[in-house]
Amino acid sequence: MLPMRIRLDPWPVDTQGGQLSLHPSETSQLIDVETTHWAALPARDIPRRLERVYVVDGKPRMEARLLIEDGAGASSFAGYGAFVAGAVDLCPHGTRPAVLEGVRAQRVLAHGPGLAVDLARLSPRSPQTGQLEYHPSEFREDHPQAPAAHVQRLMLQAEQELSHGLASAVPLDEDDDREALRTLTLQDGTLRGRNMGGAVVGCVKTIQTMYLGPDRMGLLSELRPGERTPILHLKYGHNQFPRFTWYVRLADAPLHLHPLAGIMRLEMYAPDEPDFLPPIVRAVAQLSGTLLTRLGSVAHKDPRAPQNLIPTSALEHAMGRALGDARLVERRIRAHIAAELGHVAGVA
């Protein structure tokens, strides 16, 4: 009998699910598209033609749960919500400083269907604290969690549009002669929504589902920093979501951690059938190890290191500042609603 071994999940215990959930996938399909030889591939240099790398992330926040009754007697679950999607603009060759782009909060009054809802403008007592405007935004569902889900969808849509708007186009067939990779977008998490044609990479830092079979899992723990697996064509979610995917190691795993610590799964949009591997996808995979080992965070500065990239951490702080202090916003909302009800009661 082999001796028992205990390994640590590398992320803090208050991180939901940890970094390594490792649930086996029961509905995925994997096909080799780059090579049938399952072995580590070395990191390559970043080509000079790649001029920009954008790191994109988003953040939603529910600021108050509401029940709305309009003048016609209709009612609905609702909520004051806010979201922000932004980017960090990097030079992959280190010739200029990184800059933030598009980090601006948007606020919505999320409400159910069929209500006559007006713009909610919360004016502060002090002009220096700014005015909060919640624009009506309708959703179809009618349950208590619907407003938060709607704000999340709006954030993901904004993140999607920003990511693809910044990136180079990915040719979808061999006859497409559009320019080569010049701008790449790294998006935090899995890719969502429809393919809008941009060179967008989903950086999955929390490995919740293991798509590889037991015969291929061993390679992940053997990867050295910067090395990657070959590209695979993956269909998951009952074959709804076709993706090109591969795994990269960002840093060595210390002996006391799980051997998959420091592994990130990357994905790009793919057609339903794996007949053609776009050269841009291969180029992104080849440079991904070099780029991500440079951008990876370190444990003494970020408890989610190395997968929580340094630009992502900076962007998270900037998005938090754009949203403002949640306690002060809630106080503003309470004062606004109390004043509105007091005004109505006074008129009556």
Summary of the structure (lengths in Angstrom):
residues: 348
radius of gyration: 23.1
end to end distance: 81.0
largest distance: 81.3
contacts: 1030
relative contact order: 0.19
helix: 25%
strand: 30%
